């Protein structure tokens, strides 16, 4: 960068190459322990860090029969993200 006669900053023409080196970037969080509002906030921030996959974990006693709030959070968040 440089400055012109008036002291303004001058940026020369340039090209910014910006892309993820990895095709899939995964981040995960608990869909059992976090409220839906927190999961929504988490998914909003994913774009900033170029995360394109989310793993929503179940933390409960029986993974063969997940229960709320996990089920409700998954249903609501997945519907919103698909839209």
N, C-alpha and C positions, 0 to 999 in steps of 0.2 A: 504494500500500500504506500501511497505517497500523499502529498497535499498540493493543492493548486495555489495560485497567487493569493486567493482570498483566505487561505488557511483551511479550506474544506478538505476532508479526507477523500481521496480518489482511489477507487478500487479498479484495477485493470480488468478487462473482460476475462472470464475464466469459466471452466466447466467443472462441475462437481459430480464426481462419480460416486454414487452411494447405493449400495445394495447389500443385502445379507450374503455372507459367504456360505451360509448353511441354508438349504432349502426349507428345512423344518426347524422351528425354534419352539421348544416346549417349556412351559412354566406350569407348575401345579400348586394347588392350594386345597384346603379342606372344604368340601361342600357340606360337611356335617357340623363343623365347629364355627363356621363363619355365617353371618346373616346374609340374606340376599342383597342388601344394600352394599355390603362390603364386597361381595362377589361381582356386582355390577361395576364398582369402582376399580376392582382388580382387572376386569376385562377392558375397561376404558384405557387403562394405563398400558395394556399389552401393545397397542399400536405404537406408542412412543418408543418402545424398545424392540419393535419389529418382531414381536412374538406372535406366531400365527397358529399355535396349538395350545390348548389349555387342558390340563389333567385335573379333573375334579375328583378328589379322593373321598372315600367313605371311611369314617372312623366310628365304628360301632361294634357291637358284640357279634353279629352274624352277617358276614358279607354275602351269604346266600339269600338273605331276606332283609335288604336295607330298609331303613325306616326314616321318618321325618326327623329333622328338617332336610335331610339329604335329598329325599325324593322330590319334595316341593321345590327346593333350590335348583335341582337339575332340570326339572320340567320347565320352570319359569325362565331360567337363564338360557337354556338351549333354544327355547322358542324365540326369545328376544334376539339372540345372536344370529339365528338363521334368518330372521326378518331383516 
